[in-house]
Amino acid sequence: MKIYLDLCAIQRPLDTPNQVRIALESEAVLGIIAYCENEQVELISSEALFYETEQSPIPTRKEHSLAVLANAKETIKVLPKETERAVKLTAFGIKPLDALHIALAEKGNADYFCTCDDKLLRNAKKINDLKLKMINPVDLIQEIEK
């Protein structure tokens, strides 16, 4: 099972758990990371994830993200084909960087794209030719543990 975590999922455990949802998603992400570290699932990374991580002005968030991405078995490069795919995905209301993440996850043959972004999950449901399953961390843990 190949998983692509977007940055909001990777960094969820660093968010203030002032809502039950945040606490649940944080625990789920930590579980997913543990599965990746134990090689029970395969984490896929990308140049876009490293780019986005480097933009963080908060050192602890940057360090955490780089530590998680160090578990990736593969880092997908941004090539013209993925950029073209990302542009097409923006037609569904998906932000350009999120669209690029999806295109790169597809290129890496990810089974799951995990995010905590509800709007991204909603908009992705409109895409008929999506080559992976968009999912939040809590649901992904349930999929892994089936």
C-alpha positions as CSV (number, residue, x, y, z in Angstrom):
1,M,0.0,0.0,0.0
2,K,1.5,3.3,-1.1
3,I,0.5,6.5,0.7
4,Y,1.1,10.2,-0.1
5,L,0.6,12.5,2.9
6,D,0.2,16.2,2.1
7,L,1.8,18.7,4.3
8,C,-1.3,19.5,6.4
9,A,-1.6,15.8,7.2
10,I,2.1,15.5,8.0
11,Q,2.0,18.5,10.3
12,R,-1.4,17.7,12.0
13,P,0.3,16.3,15.1
14,L,1.9,19.7,15.7
15,D,-1.5,21.5,15.7
16,T,-3.1,22.5,19.0
17,P,-5.6,19.8,19.9
18,N,-8.4,22.2,20.9
19,Q,-11.0,20.1,19.0
20,V,-11.7,16.4,19.2
21,R,-11.2,16.2,15.4
22,I,-7.7,17.6,15.6
23,A,-6.8,15.2,18.4
24,L,-8.1,12.2,16.5
25,E,-6.5,13.2,13.2
26,S,-3.2,13.8,15.1
27,E,-3.2,10.3,16.6
28,A,-4.2,8.8,13.2
29,V,-1.3,10.6,11.5
30,L,1.2,9.4,14.1
31,G,-0.1,5.9,13.5
32,I,0.3,6.2,9.8
33,I,3.9,7.5,10.3
34,A,4.6,4.5,12.6
35,Y,3.3,2.2,9.9
36,C,5.7,3.9,7.4
37,E,8.6,3.6,9.8
38,N,7.8,-0.1,10.3
39,E,7.5,-0.6,6.5
40,Q,4.0,-1.9,6.8
41,V,3.0,0.8,4.3
42,E,5.1,2.7,1.8
43,L,5.3,6.5,2.1
44,I,5.8,8.5,-1.2
45,S,7.3,11.9,-1.2
46,S,7.8,14.6,-3.9
47,E,9.8,17.6,-4.8
48,A,6.6,19.7,-4.1
49,L,6.5,18.4,-0.5
50,F,10.1,19.4,0.1
51,Y,9.4,22.8,-1.6
52,E,6.4,23.4,0.6
53,T,8.2,22.2,3.7
54,E,11.1,24.7,3.1
55,Q,8.6,27.5,3.0
56,S,7.7,27.0,6.6
57,P,8.9,29.8,8.9
58,I,8.6,27.6,12.0
59,P,11.7,25.5,12.5
60,T,9.9,22.7,14.5
61,R,7.3,22.2,11.7
62,K,10.1,22.1,9.1
63,E,12.2,19.6,11.2
64,H,9.1,17.4,11.8
65,S,8.1,17.4,8.1
66,L,11.7,16.5,7.0
67,A,11.9,13.7,9.5
68,V,8.6,12.2,8.2
69,L,9.6,12.6,4.6
70,A,12.9,10.8,5.4
71,N,10.8,7.7,5.7
72,A,9.7,7.9,2.0
73,K,10.8,5.1,-0.3
74,E,10.5,7.4,-3.3
75,T,10.6,11.1,-4.1
76,I,8.6,12.0,-7.2
77,K,10.1,14.7,-9.4
78,V,8.0,17.5,-11.0
79,L,8.0,17.0,-14.7
80,P,6.0,18.7,-17.5
81,K,3.4,15.9,-17.6
82,E,2.6,16.3,-13.9
83,T,2.4,20.0,-14.3
84,E,0.0,19.6,-17.1
85,R,-2.1,17.2,-15.0
86,A,-2.1,19.7,-12.1
87,V,-3.4,22.5,-14.3
88,K,-6.3,20.3,-15.4
89,L,-7.1,19.5,-11.7
90,T,-7.4,23.2,-10.9
91,A,-10.5,23.2,-13.0
92,F,-12.2,21.3,-10.1
93,G,-11.5,24.1,-7.6
94,I,-8.3,22.6,-6.4
95,K,-5.5,25.1,-5.5
96,P,-2.5,24.8,-7.8
97,L,0.0,23.4,-5.2
98,D,-2.6,20.8,-4.0
99,A,-3.3,19.9,-7.6
100,L,0.5,19.4,-8.2
101,H,0.6,17.1,-5.1
102,I,-2.2,15.0,-6.5
103,A,-0.6,14.8,-9.9
104,L,2.7,13.7,-8.2
105,A,1.0,11.2,-6.0
106,E,-0.7,9.7,-9.1
107,K,2.7,9.5,-10.8
108,G,4.1,7.6,-7.8
109,N,1.2,5.2,-8.1
110,A,-0.1,6.0,-4.6
111,D,-3.1,4.1,-3.5
112,Y,-4.1,6.9,-1.1
113,F,-3.7,10.6,-0.9
114,C,-4.1,11.6,2.8
115,T,-5.1,15.1,3.8
116,C,-6.9,16.9,6.6
117,D,-8.2,19.5,4.1
118,D,-12.0,19.1,3.8
119,K,-12.3,21.4,0.9
120,L,-9.7,19.5,-1.0
121,L,-11.4,16.2,-0.3
122,R,-14.8,17.6,-1.4
123,N,-13.4,19.1,-4.6
124,A,-11.5,15.9,-5.4
125,K,-14.8,14.0,-5.5
126,K,-15.6,15.8,-8.7
127,I,-12.7,14.3,-10.5
128,N,-13.8,11.3,-12.6
129,D,-10.3,10.1,-13.7
130,L,-8.6,10.2,-10.3
131,K,-6.1,7.4,-10.0
132,L,-6.0,7.2,-6.2
133,K,-8.3,7.4,-3.3
134,M,-8.5,10.8,-1.4
135,I,-8.9,10.2,2.3
136,N,-8.5,11.8,5.7
137,P,-6.1,10.3,8.3
138,V,-8.8,8.7,10.5
139,D,-10.4,6.9,7.6
140,L,-6.9,5.9,6.3
141,I,-6.0,4.2,9.6
142,Q,-9.2,2.1,9.3
143,E,-8.3,1.1,5.7
144,I,-4.7,0.1,6.8
145,E,-6.0,-1.9,9.7
146,K,-8.6,-3.9,7.7
